[in-house]
Amino acid sequence: MDIWVDADACPVVIKDLLYRIAQRTNTLVTLVANKSLQIPKSQFIKLLIVAPGFDVADNEIVKQMKAGDLVITADIPLAADVIDKGGLTLNPRGELYTKDNIGSRLYVRNLMDTLRSSGIETKGPAPMSQKDKQLFSNTIDKLLSSHAKTRNP
């Protein structure tokens, strides 16, 4: 299992956690962004810079990821594409998107987008909390442990 990160919108605290996970578990983490980012030197951490533009990074992640890979993103349409390709998706707050919940997440996302485009002001997400960080950490640890068990029974 490789980890792909929709890096332009990923919080720094989550990227820092992913760097530590990459080193601790020898898991390849590829950050995909449309601008240069500071990343630690490591054989397990890569930066893939794509051209600027709407969904360019998202499309590159879907193009390069394999079934069974994990994608870190808060972008629900990207999450849906990853699930359709057989990947796993986890948002930076620790919520795992699945075939069972992605349809309702897309519906709410599209509804909110429609409301905003019609001039209705909606609130953005709450600031990331310690609880969110802990949930992310716990969930990714479970996913990596589960993958390691299936790889090395």
N, CA, C and O atoms as a GROMACS GRO file, in nm:
protein
  612
    1MET      N    1   0.085  -0.119   0.000
    1MET     CA    2   0.000   0.000   0.000
    1MET      C    3   0.089   0.124   0.000
    1MET      O    4   0.171   0.142   0.090
    2ASP      N    5   0.071   0.207  -0.100
    2ASP     CA    6   0.137   0.338  -0.103
    2ASP      C    7   0.036   0.441  -0.054
    2ASP      O    8  -0.085   0.419  -0.060
    3ILE      N    9   0.087   0.553  -0.007
    3ILE     CA   10   0.002   0.662   0.038
    3ILE      C   11   0.022   0.780  -0.056
    3ILE      O   12   0.134   0.822  -0.084
    4TRP      N   13  -0.089   0.834  -0.104
    4TRP     CA   14  -0.091   0.952  -0.190
    4TRP      C   15  -0.157   1.064  -0.113
    4TRP      O   16  -0.257   1.042  -0.045
    5VAL      N   17  -0.102   1.184  -0.123
    5VAL     CA   18  -0.154   1.297  -0.046
    5VAL      C   19  -0.192   1.410  -0.141
    5VAL      O   20  -0.110   1.457  -0.220
    6ASP      N   21  -0.317   1.453  -0.132
    6ASP     CA   22  -0.363   1.572  -0.202
    6ASP      C   23  -0.304   1.689  -0.121
    6ASP      O   24  -0.370   1.744  -0.032
    7ALA      N   25  -0.181   1.725  -0.153
    7ALA     CA   26  -0.098   1.802  -0.061
    7ALA      C   27  -0.127   1.951  -0.055
    7ALA      O   28  -0.097   2.014   0.047
    8ASP      N   29  -0.183   2.010  -0.158
    8ASP     CA   30  -0.206   2.154  -0.154
    8ASP      C   31  -0.299   2.195  -0.041
    8ASP      O   32  -0.281   2.301   0.019
    9ALA      N   33  -0.398   2.113  -0.012
    9ALA     CA   34  -0.496   2.148   0.092
    9ALA      C   35  -0.476   2.070   0.222
    9ALA      O   36  -0.551   2.090   0.317
   10CYS      N   37  -0.378   1.983   0.227
   10CYS     CA   38  -0.356   1.901   0.346
   10CYS      C   39  -0.290   1.984   0.456
   10CYS      O   40  -0.188   2.049   0.432
   11PRO      N   41  -0.346   1.981   0.577
   11PRO     CA   42  -0.285   2.058   0.687
   11PRO      C   43  -0.141   2.014   0.715
   11PRO      O   44  -0.107   1.896   0.704
   12VAL      N   45  -0.058   2.110   0.752
   12VAL     CA   46   0.083   2.083   0.780
   12VAL      C   47   0.098   1.977   0.888
   12VAL      O   48   0.184   1.889   0.876
   13VAL      N   49   0.017   1.983   0.992
   13VAL     CA   50   0.027   1.887   1.101
   13VAL      C   51   0.004   1.744   1.051
   13VAL      O   52   0.065   1.651   1.103
   14ILE      N   53  -0.082   1.726   0.955
   14ILE     CA   54  -0.107   1.593   0.898
   14ILE      C   55   0.010   1.550   0.810
   14ILE      O   56   0.051   1.435   0.813
   15LYS      N   57   0.063   1.643   0.730
   15LYS     CA   58   0.180   1.609   0.649
   15LYS      C   59   0.296   1.568   0.739
   15LYS      O   60   0.367   1.472   0.708
   16ASP      N   61   0.318   1.641   0.849
   16ASP     CA   62   0.426   1.606   0.941
   16ASP      C   63   0.406   1.465   0.999
   16ASP      O   64   0.501   1.389   1.012
   17LEU      N   65   0.283   1.433   1.032
   17LEU     CA   66   0.252   1.299   1.083
   17LEU      C   67   0.280   1.193   0.976
   17LEU      O   68   0.333   1.087   1.007
   18LEU      N   69   0.244   1.223   0.852
   18LEU     CA   70   0.268   1.129   0.743
   18LEU      C   71   0.417   1.107   0.719
   18LEU      O   72   0.459   0.996   0.685
   19TYR      N   73   0.497   1.211   0.735
   19TYR     CA   74   0.642   1.195   0.720
   19TYR      C   75   0.695   1.096   0.823
   19TYR      O   76   0.777   1.009   0.791
   20ARG      N   77   0.647   1.108   0.946
   20ARG     CA   78   0.692   1.016   1.051
   20ARG      C   79   0.643   0.873   1.023
   20ARG      O   80   0.716   0.776   1.045
   21ILE      N   81   0.522   0.861   0.976
   21ILE     CA   82   0.467   0.729   0.943
   21ILE      C   83   0.548   0.664   0.831
   21ILE      O   84   0.577   0.545   0.836
   22ALA      N   85   0.583   0.742   0.729
   22ALA     CA   86   0.662   0.690   0.617
   22ALA      C   87   0.792   0.629   0.667
   22ALA      O   88   0.830   0.519   0.627
   23GLN      N   89   0.860   0.701   0.754
   23GLN     CA   90   0.988   0.652   0.807
   23GLN      C   91   0.969   0.531   0.898
   23GLN      O   92   1.044   0.434   0.888
   24ARG      N   93   0.869   0.536   0.984
   24ARG     CA   94   0.848   0.430   1.083
   24ARG      C   95   0.805   0.299   1.017
   24ARG      O   96   0.844   0.191   1.061
   25THR      N   97   0.723   0.309   0.911
   25THR     CA   98   0.666   0.189   0.850
   25THR      C   99   0.727   0.153   0.714
   25THR      O  100   0.687   0.055   0.652
   26ASN      N  101   0.822   0.233   0.668
   26ASN     CA  102   0.882   0.212   0.535
   26ASN      C  103   0.775   0.211   0.426
   26ASN      O  104   0.779   0.131   0.333
   27THR      N  105   0.680   0.302   0.439
   27THR     CA  106   0.571   0.316   0.343
   27THR      C  107   0.597   0.436   0.254
   27THR      O  108   0.631   0.544   0.303
   28LEU      N  109   0.582   0.418   0.124
   28LEU     CA  110   0.602   0.529   0.030
   28LEU      C  111   0.487   0.628   0.043
   28LEU      O  112   0.370   0.591   0.029
   29VAL      N  113   0.520   0.754   0.069
   29VAL     CA  114   0.423   0.863   0.076
   29VAL      C  115   0.457   0.961  -0.036
   29VAL      O  116   0.566   1.017  -0.039
   30THR      N  117   0.363   0.980  -0.127
   30THR     CA  118   0.384   1.074  -0.238
   30THR      C  119   0.288   1.191  -0.221
   30THR      O  120   0.166   1.173  -0.220
   31LEU      N  121   0.344   1.309  -0.208
   31LEU     CA  122   0.265   1.431  -0.199
   31LEU      C  123   0.250   1.488  -0.339
   31LEU      O  124   0.349   1.507  -0.410
   32VAL      N  125   0.127   1.516  -0.379
   32VAL     CA  126   0.100   1.571  -0.511
   32VAL      C  127   0.050   1.713  -0.492
   32VAL      O  128  -0.049   1.737  -0.423
   33ALA      N  129   0.122   1.808  -0.554
   33ALA     CA  130   0.090   1.950  -0.534
   33ALA      C  131   0.121   2.025  -0.662
   33ALA      O  132   0.193   1.977  -0.749
   34ASN      N  133   0.064   2.146  -0.673
   34ASN     CA  134   0.094   2.228  -0.791
   34ASN      C  135   0.196   2.336  -0.759
   34ASN      O  136   0.213   2.431  -0.835
   35LYS      N  137   0.263   2.321  -0.644
   35LYS     CA  138   0.373   2.411  -0.610
   35LYS      C  139   0.474   2.333  -0.526
   35LYS      O  140   0.442   2.227  -0.471
   36SER      N  141   0.593   2.385  -0.518
   36SER     CA  142   0.698   2.318  -0.442
   36SER      C  143   0.668   2.322  -0.292
   36SER      O  144   0.618   2.422  -0.241
   37LEU      N  145   0.699   2.214  -0.224
   37LEU     CA  146   0.681   2.203  -0.080
   37LEU      C  147   0.812   2.158  -0.016
   37LEU      O  148   0.891   2.088  -0.080
   38GLN      N  149   0.834   2.198   0.107
   38GLN     CA  150   0.949   2.148   0.182
   38GLN      C  151   0.914   2.010   0.235
   38GLN      O  152   0.816   1.994   0.308
   39ILE      N  153   0.993   1.910   0.197
   39ILE     CA  154   0.971   1.776   0.250
   39ILE      C  155   1.103   1.722   0.303
   39ILE      O  156   1.210   1.761   0.255
   40PRO      N  157   1.097   1.634   0.400
   40PRO     CA  158   1.220   1.574   0.452
   40PRO      C  159   1.287   1.487   0.345
   40PRO      O  160   1.221   1.432   0.257
   41LYS      N  161   1.417   1.477   0.354
   41LYS     CA  162   1.489   1.386   0.264
   41LYS      C  163   1.467   1.245   0.316
   41LYS      O  164   1.499   1.212   0.430
   42SER      N  165   1.411   1.162   0.229
   42SER     CA  166   1.381   1.023   0.266
   42SER      C  167   1.352   0.945   0.141
   42SER      O  168   1.295   0.997   0.045
   43GLN      N  169   1.392   0.819   0.140
   43GLN     CA  170   1.358   0.733   0.027
   43GLN      C  171   1.210   0.698   0.026
   43GLN      O  172   1.159   0.645  -0.074
   44PHE      N  173   1.140   0.727   0.136
   44PHE     CA  174   0.999   0.694   0.146
   44PHE      C  175   0.906   0.814   0.127
   44PHE      O  176   0.784   0.799   0.137
   45ILE      N  177   0.962   0.932   0.100
   45ILE     CA  178   0.880   1.052   0.082
   45ILE      C  179   0.914   1.117  -0.051
   45ILE      O  180   1.030   1.152  -0.077
   46LYS      N  181   0.812   1.134  -0.136
   46LYS     CA  182   0.833   1.194  -0.267
   46LYS      C  183   0.737   1.312  -0.284
   46LYS      O  184   0.630   1.317  -0.223
   47LEU      N  185   0.779   1.405  -0.367
   47LEU     CA  186   0.694   1.518  -0.404
   47LEU      C  187   0.677   1.514  -0.555
   47LEU      O  188   0.774   1.513  -0.630
   48LEU      N  189   0.552   1.514  -0.598
   48LEU     CA  190   0.519   1.518  -0.739
   48LEU      C  191   0.451   1.652  -0.765
   48LEU      O  192   0.340   1.676  -0.718
   49ILE      N  193   0.518   1.738  -0.840
   49ILE     CA  194   0.463   1.870  -0.872
   49ILE      C  195   0.394   1.862  -1.007
   49ILE      O  196   0.451   1.818  -1.107
   50VAL      N  197   0.268   1.906  -1.008
   50VAL     CA  198   0.188   1.906  -1.131
   50VAL      C  199   0.161   2.049  -1.172
   50VAL      O  200   0.182   2.142  -1.094
   51ALA      N  201   0.114   2.066  -1.295
   51ALA     CA  202   0.081   2.199  -1.344
   51ALA      C  203  -0.036   2.256  -1.264
   51ALA      O  204  -0.121   2.182  -1.216
   52PRO      N  205  -0.039   2.389  -1.250
   52PRO     CA  206  -0.155   2.449  -1.183
   52PRO      C  207  -0.281   2.426  -1.267
   52PRO      O  208  -0.274   2.410  -1.389
   53GLY      N  209  -0.392   2.425  -1.201
   53GLY     CA  210  -0.518   2.410  -1.273
   53GLY      C  211  -0.618   2.329  -1.193
   53GLY      O  212  -0.582   2.254  -1.103
   54PHE      N  213  -0.742   2.346  -1.228
   54PHE     CA  214  -0.852   2.280  -1.160
   54PHE      C  215  -0.842   2.129  -1.176
   54PHE      O  216  -0.842   2.078  -1.289
   55ASP      N  217  -0.834   2.057  -1.066
   55ASP     CA  218  -0.832   1.910  -1.061
   55ASP      C  219  -0.710   1.845  -1.124
   55ASP      O  220  -0.711   1.724  -1.145
   56VAL      N  221  -0.605   1.920  -1.155
   56VAL     CA  222  -0.485   1.859  -1.215
   56VAL      C  223  -0.421   1.761  -1.117
   56VAL      O  224  -0.387   1.649  -1.155
   57ALA      N  225  -0.404   1.803  -0.992
   57ALA     CA  226  -0.344   1.714  -0.892
   57ALA      C  227  -0.435   1.593  -0.868
   57ALA      O  228  -0.387   1.480  -0.859
   58ASP      N  229  -0.564   1.617  -0.857
   58ASP     CA  230  -0.659   1.507  -0.834
   58ASP      C  231  -0.651   1.404  -0.946
   58ASP      O  232  -0.644   1.284  -0.921
   59ASN      N  233  -0.651   1.452  -1.069
   59ASN     CA  234  -0.646   1.361  -1.184
   59ASN      C  235  -0.516   1.282  -1.186
   59ASN      O  236  -0.515   1.164  -1.223
   60GLU      N  237  -0.405   1.345  -1.146
   60GLU     CA  238  -0.276   1.275  -1.146
   60GLU      C  239  -0.274   1.166  -1.038
   60GLU      O  240  -0.219   1.058  -1.059
   61ILE      N  241  -0.334   1.196  -0.922
   61ILE     CA  242  -0.341   1.094  -0.816
   61ILE      C  243  -0.419   0.973  -0.866
   61ILE      O  244  -0.372   0.860  -0.852
   62VAL      N  245  -0.536   0.995  -0.925
   62VAL     CA  246  -0.619   0.885  -0.973
   62VAL      C  247  -0.546   0.808  -1.084
   62VAL      O  248  -0.556   0.686  -1.090
   63LYS      N  249  -0.475   0.878  -1.168
   63LYS     CA  250  -0.402   0.814  -1.278
   63LYS      C  251  -0.291   0.723  -1.226
   63LYS      O  252  -0.271   0.613  -1.277
   64GLN      N  253  -0.219   0.769  -1.122
   64GLN     CA  254  -0.101   0.694  -1.078
   64GLN      C  255  -0.126   0.594  -0.966
   64GLN      O  256  -0.050   0.498  -0.952
   65MET      N  257  -0.230   0.614  -0.886
   65MET     CA  258  -0.253   0.522  -0.774
   65MET      C  259  -0.297   0.385  -0.824
   65MET      O  260  -0.350   0.370  -0.934
   66LYS      N  261  -0.274   0.286  -0.738
   66LYS     CA  262  -0.315   0.149  -0.768
   66LYS      C  263  -0.428   0.109  -0.673
   66LYS      O  264  -0.444   0.169  -0.567
   67ALA      N  265  -0.505   0.009  -0.712
   67ALA     CA  266  -0.606  -0.046  -0.621
   67ALA      C  267  -0.535  -0.087  -0.492
   67ALA      O  268  -0.429  -0.148  -0.496
   68GLY      N  269  -0.595  -0.052  -0.379
   68GLY     CA  270  -0.536  -0.084  -0.250
   68GLY      C  271  -0.452   0.027  -0.191
   68GLY      O  272  -0.418   0.023  -0.073
   69ASP      N  273  -0.417   0.128  -0.272
   69ASP     CA  274  -0.343   0.243  -0.220
   69ASP      C  275  -0.436   0.329  -0.134
   69ASP      O  276  -0.558   0.321  -0.145
   70LEU      N  277  -0.375   0.409  -0.050
   70LEU     CA  278  -0.449   0.501   0.038
   70LEU      C  279  -0.426   0.644  -0.009
   70LEU      O  280  -0.313   0.685  -0.032
   71VAL      N  281  -0.535   0.719  -0.023
   71VAL     CA  282  -0.526   0.859  -0.063
   71VAL      C  283  -0.578   0.945   0.052
   71VAL      O  284  -0.687   0.922   0.104
   72ILE      N  285  -0.497   1.045   0.091
   72ILE     CA  286  -0.536   1.139   0.195
   72ILE      C  287  -0.590   1.263   0.126
   72ILE      O  288  -0.517   1.333   0.055
   73THR      N  289  -0.719   1.291   0.147
   73THR     CA  290  -0.782   1.407   0.084
   73THR      C  291  -0.911   1.444   0.155
   73THR      O  292  -0.979   1.359   0.213
   74ALA      N  293  -0.942   1.571   0.150
   74ALA     CA  294  -1.073   1.619   0.196
   74ALA      C  295  -1.164   1.645   0.077
   74ALA      O  296  -1.279   1.685   0.094
   75ASP      N  297  -1.113   1.622  -0.043
   75ASP     CA  298  -1.186   1.646  -0.167
   75ASP      C  299  -1.277   1.526  -0.194
   75ASP      O  300  -1.229   1.418  -0.230
   76ILE      N  301  -1.405   1.544  -0.178
   76ILE     CA  302  -1.499   1.432  -0.186
   76ILE      C  303  -1.510   1.375  -0.329
   76ILE      O  304  -1.514   1.253  -0.343
   77PRO      N  305  -1.515   1.458  -0.435
   77PRO     CA  306  -1.515   1.398  -0.569
   77PRO      C  307  -1.388   1.315  -0.596
   77PRO      O  308  -1.394   1.209  -0.659
   78LEU      N  309  -1.273   1.362  -0.548
   78LEU     CA  310  -1.151   1.283  -0.562
   78LEU      C  311  -1.165   1.152  -0.485
   78LEU      O  312  -1.128   1.046  -0.536
   79ALA      N  313  -1.217   1.159  -0.364
   79ALA     CA  314  -1.236   1.038  -0.284
   79ALA      C  315  -1.325   0.937  -0.358
   79ALA      O  316  -1.297   0.817  -0.357
   80ALA      N  317  -1.431   0.986  -0.422
   80ALA     CA  318  -1.520   0.898  -0.497
   80ALA      C  319  -1.446   0.830  -0.613
   80ALA      O  320  -1.465   0.711  -0.638
   81ASP      N  321  -1.362   0.905  -0.683
   81ASP     CA  322  -1.284   0.848  -0.794
   81ASP      C  323  -1.186   0.742  -0.744
   81ASP      O  324  -1.168   0.639  -0.808
   82VAL      N  325  -1.124   0.768  -0.629
   82VAL     CA  326  -1.029   0.673  -0.571
   82VAL      C  327  -1.101   0.544  -0.533
   82VAL      O  328  -1.052   0.434  -0.561
   83ILE      N  329  -1.217   0.557  -0.470
   83ILE     CA  330  -1.295   0.439  -0.431
   83ILE      C  331  -1.336   0.360  -0.554
   83ILE      O  332  -1.330   0.237  -0.554
   84ASP      N  333  -1.378   0.430  -0.661
   84ASP     CA  334  -1.415   0.362  -0.785
   84ASP      C  335  -1.299   0.284  -0.844
   84ASP      O  336  -1.319   0.183  -0.913
   85LYS      N  337  -1.176   0.329  -0.818
   85LYS     CA  338  -1.057   0.261  -0.871
   85LYS      C  339  -1.006   0.154  -0.776
   85LYS      O  340  -0.907   0.087  -0.806
   86GLY      N  341  -1.071   0.138  -0.661
   86GLY     CA  342  -1.030   0.032  -0.568
   86GLY      C  343  -0.936   0.077  -0.458
   86GLY      O  344  -0.877  -0.005  -0.388
   87GLY      N  345  -0.922   0.208  -0.444
   87GLY     CA  346  -0.836   0.261  -0.339
   87GLY      C  347  -0.912   0.292  -0.211
   87GLY      O  348  -1.035   0.283  -0.206
   88LEU      N  349  -0.836   0.329  -0.110
   88LEU     CA  350  -0.891   0.371   0.018
   88LEU      C  351  -0.873   0.522   0.029
   88LEU      O  352  -0.774   0.576  -0.021
   89THR      N  353  -0.965   0.589   0.095
   89THR     CA  354  -0.951   0.733   0.113
   89THR      C  355  -0.978   0.770   0.258
   89THR      O  356  -1.073   0.722   0.320
   90LEU      N  357  -0.893   0.856   0.308
   90LEU     CA  358  -0.902   0.904   0.446
   90LEU      C  359  -0.889   1.055   0.443
   90LEU      O  360  -0.798   1.108   0.380
   91ASN      N  361  -0.981   1.124   0.510
   91ASN     CA  362  -0.966   1.270   0.512
   91ASN      C  363  -0.876   1.310   0.627
   91ASN      O  364  -0.854   1.231   0.719
   92PRO      N  365  -0.823   1.432   0.625
   92PRO     CA  366  -0.727   1.474   0.728
   92PRO      C  367  -0.785   1.479   0.870
   92PRO      O  368  -0.709   1.493   0.966
   93ARG      N  369  -0.915   1.467   0.883
   93ARG     CA  370  -0.977   1.464   1.016
   93ARG      C  371  -1.001   1.322   1.064
   93ARG      O  372  -1.059   1.300   1.171
   94GLY      N  373  -0.956   1.224   0.986
   94GLY     CA  374  -0.964   1.085   1.029
   94GLY      C  375  -1.087   1.009   0.984
   94GLY      O  376  -1.108   0.896   1.028
   95GLU      N  377  -1.170   1.068   0.896
   95GLU     CA  378  -1.288   0.998   0.847
   95GLU      C  379  -1.251   0.917   0.723
   95GLU      O  380  -1.197   0.969   0.625
   96LEU      N  381  -1.280   0.789   0.730
   96LEU     CA  382  -1.255   0.701   0.618
   96LEU      C  383  -1.375   0.705   0.525
   96LEU      O  384  -1.487   0.677   0.567
   97TYR      N  385  -1.352   0.740   0.399
   97TYR     CA  386  -1.459   0.738   0.300
   97TYR      C  387  -1.468   0.596   0.245
   97TYR      O  388  -1.366   0.533   0.216
   98THR      N  389  -1.590   0.546   0.230
   98THR     CA  390  -1.612   0.410   0.182
   98THR      C  391  -1.720   0.409   0.076
   98THR      O  392  -1.785   0.511   0.050
   99LYS      N  393  -1.740   0.293   0.014
   99LYS     CA  394  -1.849   0.278  -0.083
   99LYS      C  395  -1.983   0.305  -0.016
   99LYS      O  396  -2.077   0.352  -0.080
  100ASP      N  397  -1.992   0.275   0.114
  100ASP     CA  398  -2.118   0.292   0.186
  100ASP      C  399  -2.150   0.438   0.218
  100ASP      O  400  -2.268   0.474   0.229
  101ASN      N  401  -2.047   0.523   0.235
  101ASN     CA  402  -2.078   0.661   0.277
  101ASN      C  403  -2.044   0.768   0.173
  101ASN      O  404  -2.081   0.884   0.192
  102ILE      N  405  -1.977   0.734   0.066
  102ILE     CA  406  -1.932   0.837  -0.028
  102ILE      C  407  -2.048   0.899  -0.104
  102ILE      O  408  -2.043   1.018  -0.137
  103GLY      N  409  -2.153   0.823  -0.132
  103GLY     CA  410  -2.269   0.878  -0.203
  103GLY      C  411  -2.335   0.990  -0.125
  103GLY      O  412  -2.369   1.094  -0.180
  104SER      N  413  -2.356   0.968   0.005
  104SER     CA  414  -2.418   1.073   0.087
  104SER      C  415  -2.325   1.191   0.104
  104SER      O  416  -2.372   1.305   0.109
  105ARG      N  417  -2.194   1.168   0.112
  105ARG     CA  418  -2.099   1.279   0.123
  105ARG      C  419  -2.099   1.363  -0.005
  105ARG      O  420  -2.093   1.486   0.002
  106LEU      N  421  -2.107   1.297  -0.120
  106LEU     CA  422  -2.114   1.370  -0.247
  106LEU      C  423  -2.243   1.451  -0.256
  106LEU      O  424  -2.242   1.565  -0.302
  107TYR      N  425  -2.354   1.394  -0.211
  107TYR     CA  426  -2.481   1.465  -0.214
  107TYR      C  427  -2.474   1.593  -0.131
  107TYR      O  428  -2.512   1.700  -0.178
  108VAL      N  429  -2.424   1.582  -0.008
  108VAL     CA  430  -2.414   1.700   0.080
  108VAL      C  431  -2.317   1.801   0.021
  108VAL      O  432  -2.344   1.921   0.024
  109ARG      N  433  -2.206   1.756  -0.032
  109ARG     CA  434  -2.107   1.846  -0.093
  109ARG      C  435  -2.169   1.923  -0.209
  109ARG      O  436  -2.151   2.044  -0.221
  110ASN      N  437  -2.242   1.853  -0.294
  110ASN     CA  438  -2.305   1.917  -0.410
  110ASN      C  439  -2.415   2.014  -0.367
  110ASN      O  440  -2.431   2.120  -0.426
  111LEU      N  441  -2.491   1.977  -0.265
  111LEU     CA  442  -2.595   2.065  -0.212
  111LEU      C  443  -2.533   2.194  -0.159
  111LEU      O  444  -2.582   2.303  -0.189
  112MET      N  445  -2.427   2.182  -0.081
  112MET     CA  446  -2.360   2.301  -0.025
  112MET      C  447  -2.300   2.386  -0.136
  112MET      O  448  -2.303   2.509  -0.128
  113ASP      N  449  -2.247   2.324  -0.240
  113ASP     CA  450  -2.192   2.397  -0.353
  113ASP      C  451  -2.303   2.475  -0.424
  113ASP      O  452  -2.283   2.590  -0.464
  114THR      N  453  -2.418   2.414  -0.440
  114THR     CA  454  -2.533   2.480  -0.502
  114THR      C  455  -2.578   2.599  -0.418
  114THR      O  456  -2.607   2.706  -0.471
  115LEU      N  457  -2.586   2.580  -0.286
  115LEU     CA  458  -2.626   2.690  -0.198
  115LEU      C  459  -2.528   2.806  -0.208
  115LEU      O  460  -2.570   2.922  -0.218
  116ARG      N  461  -2.398   2.776  -0.204
  116ARG     CA  462  -2.297   2.883  -0.213
  116ARG      C  463  -2.306   2.957  -0.346
  116ARG      O  464  -2.294   3.079  -0.351
  117SER      N  465  -2.326   2.882  -0.455
  117SER     CA  466  -2.330   2.946  -0.587
  117SER      C  467  -2.457   3.029  -0.605
  117SER      O  468  -2.462   3.116  -0.692
  118SER      N  469  -2.560   3.004  -0.524
  118SER     CA  470  -2.682   3.085  -0.532
  118SER      C  471  -2.676   3.205  -0.437
  118SER      O  472  -2.773   3.279  -0.424
  119GLY      N  473  -2.560   3.223  -0.370
  119GLY     CA  474  -2.541   3.340  -0.286
  119GLY      C  475  -2.563   3.318  -0.137
  119GLY      O  476  -2.545   3.410  -0.058
  120ILE      N  477  -2.599   3.199  -0.098
  120ILE     CA  478  -2.618   3.170   0.044
  120ILE      C  479  -2.481   3.144   0.107
  120ILE      O  480  -2.403   3.063   0.057
  121GLU      N  481  -2.454   3.214   0.216
  121GLU     CA  482  -2.327   3.195   0.285
  121GLU      C  483  -2.335   3.073   0.374
  121GLU      O  484  -2.429   3.057   0.452
  122THR      N  485  -2.236   2.988   0.362
  122THR     CA  486  -2.227   2.869   0.446
  122THR      C  487  -2.098   2.876   0.526
  122THR      O  488  -2.002   2.940   0.485
  123LYS      N  489  -2.098   2.809   0.638
  123LYS     CA  490  -1.977   2.807   0.720
  123LYS      C  491  -1.880   2.705   0.664
  123LYS      O  492  -1.919   2.601   0.610
  124GLY      N  493  -1.753   2.737   0.676
  124GLY     CA  494  -1.651   2.642   0.639
  124GLY      C  495  -1.631   2.542   0.752
  124GLY      O  496  -1.700   2.546   0.853
  125PRO      N  497  -1.536   2.452   0.733
  125PRO     CA  498  -1.512   2.353   0.838
  125PRO      C  499  -1.452   2.420   0.962
  125PRO      O  500  -1.387   2.524   0.955
  126ALA      N  501  -1.477   2.358   1.076
  126ALA     CA  502  -1.418   2.406   1.201
  126ALA      C  503  -1.267   2.386   1.195
  126ALA      O  504  -1.219   2.300   1.121
  127PRO      N  505  -1.192   2.465   1.273
  127PRO     CA  506  -1.048   2.443   1.276
  127PRO      C  507  -1.016   2.300   1.320
  127PRO      O  508  -1.091   2.239   1.396
  128MET      N  509  -0.905   2.249   1.272
  128MET     CA  510  -0.866   2.114   1.308
  128MET      C  511  -0.836   2.108   1.458
  128MET      O  512  -0.764   2.192   1.511
  129SER      N  513  -0.892   2.009   1.524
  129SER     CA  514  -0.875   1.996   1.668
  129SER      C  515  -0.776   1.883   1.701
  129SER      O  516  -0.736   1.806   1.614
  130GLN      N  517  -0.739   1.877   1.827
  130GLN     CA  518  -0.653   1.767   1.872
  130GLN      C  519  -0.725   1.633   1.854
  130GLN      O  520  -0.662   1.532   1.821
  131LYS      N  521  -0.854   1.633   1.875
  131LYS     CA  522  -0.934   1.511   1.856
  131LYS      C  523  -0.928   1.465   1.710
  131LYS      O  524  -0.918   1.345   1.683
  132ASP      N  525  -0.936   1.560   1.616
  132ASP     CA  526  -0.925   1.527   1.473
  132ASP      C  527  -0.790   1.464   1.442
  132ASP      O  528  -0.781   1.363   1.373
  133LYS      N  529  -0.684   1.524   1.494
  133LYS     CA  530  -0.548   1.472   1.470
  133LYS      C  531  -0.534   1.332   1.526
  133LYS      O  532  -0.475   1.244   1.462
  134GLN      N  533  -0.589   1.310   1.645
  134GLN     CA  534  -0.580   1.178   1.708
  134GLN      C  535  -0.659   1.074   1.629
  134GLN      O  536  -0.614   0.961   1.612
  135LEU      N  537  -0.777   1.112   1.582
  135LEU     CA  538  -0.858   1.019   1.503
  135LEU      C  539  -0.785   0.984   1.373
  135LEU      O  540  -0.785   0.868   1.332
  136PHE      N  541  -0.725   1.082   1.308
  136PHE     CA  542  -0.648   1.056   1.187
  136PHE      C  543  -0.534   0.958   1.216
  136PHE      O  544  -0.516   0.859   1.145
  137SER      N  545  -0.460   0.985   1.321
  137SER     CA  546  -0.346   0.900   1.358
  137SER      C  547  -0.391   0.757   1.387
  137SER      O  548  -0.330   0.661   1.340
  138ASN      N  549  -0.497   0.743   1.465
  138ASN     CA  550  -0.547   0.610   1.500
  138ASN      C  551  -0.596   0.535   1.377
  138ASN      O  552  -0.569   0.416   1.361
  139THR      N  553  -0.670   0.605   1.290
  139THR     CA  554  -0.726   0.540   1.172
  139THR      C  555  -0.618   0.496   1.076
  139THR      O  556  -0.624   0.385   1.023
  140ILE      N  557  -0.519   0.580   1.051
  140ILE     CA  558  -0.413   0.541   0.957
  140ILE      C  559  -0.328   0.429   1.015
  140ILE      O  560  -0.282   0.342   0.941
  141ASP      N  561  -0.306   0.430   1.145
  141ASP     CA  562  -0.232   0.319   1.207
  141ASP      C  563  -0.307   0.188   1.189
  141ASP      O  564  -0.246   0.085   1.159
  142LYS      N  565  -0.440   0.190   1.207
  142LYS     CA  566  -0.520   0.068   1.188
  142LYS      C  567  -0.513   0.020   1.044
  142LYS      O  568  -0.499  -0.099   1.018
  143LEU      N  569  -0.524   0.114   0.949
  143LEU     CA  570  -0.518   0.076   0.808
  143LEU      C  571  -0.383   0.014   0.772
  143LEU      O  572  -0.378  -0.088   0.704
  144LEU      N  573  -0.275   0.074   0.819
  144LEU     CA  574  -0.142   0.022   0.788
  144LEU      C  575  -0.117  -0.112   0.857
  144LEU      O  576  -0.055  -0.201   0.800
  145SER      N  577  -0.165  -0.126   0.980
  145SER     CA  578  -0.151  -0.255   1.052
  145SER      C  579  -0.228  -0.364   0.981
  145SER      O  580  -0.178  -0.476   0.963
  146SER      N  581  -0.349  -0.333   0.940
  146SER     CA  582  -0.433  -0.430   0.869
  146SER      C  583  -0.366  -0.471   0.738
  146SER      O  584  -0.366  -0.589   0.702
  147HIS      N  585  -0.310  -0.374   0.668
  147HIS     CA  586  -0.243  -0.404   0.542
  147HIS      C  587  -0.120  -0.492   0.566
  147HIS      O  588  -0.095  -0.585   0.490
  148ALA      N  589  -0.044  -0.462   0.671
  148ALA     CA  590   0.076  -0.539   0.702
  148ALA      C  591   0.039  -0.683   0.734
  148ALA      O  592   0.112  -0.775   0.695
  149LYS      N  593  -0.071  -0.705   0.803
  149LYS     CA  594  -0.115  -0.840   0.838
  149LYS      C  595  -0.156  -0.919   0.715
  149LYS      O  596  -0.128  -1.038   0.706
  150THR      N  597  -0.222  -0.853   0.619
  150THR     CA  598  -0.264  -0.925   0.498
  150THR      C  599  -0.145  -0.950   0.406
  150THR      O  600  -0.145  -1.045   0.328
  151ARG      N  601  -0.045  -0.866   0.414
  151ARG     CA  602   0.075  -0.882   0.332
  151ARG      C  603   0.167  -0.988   0.390
  151ARG      O  604   0.230  -1.063   0.315
  152ASN      N  605   0.177  -0.995   0.523
  152ASN     CA  606   0.267  -1.087   0.591
  152ASN      C  607   0.188  -1.168   0.695
  152ASN      O  608   0.202  -1.143   0.815
  153PRO      N  609   0.106  -1.262   0.653
  153PRO     CA  610   0.022  -1.336   0.750
  153PRO      C  611   0.103  -1.418   0.848
  153PRO      O  612   0.046  -1.484   0.935
   0.00000   0.00000   0.00000
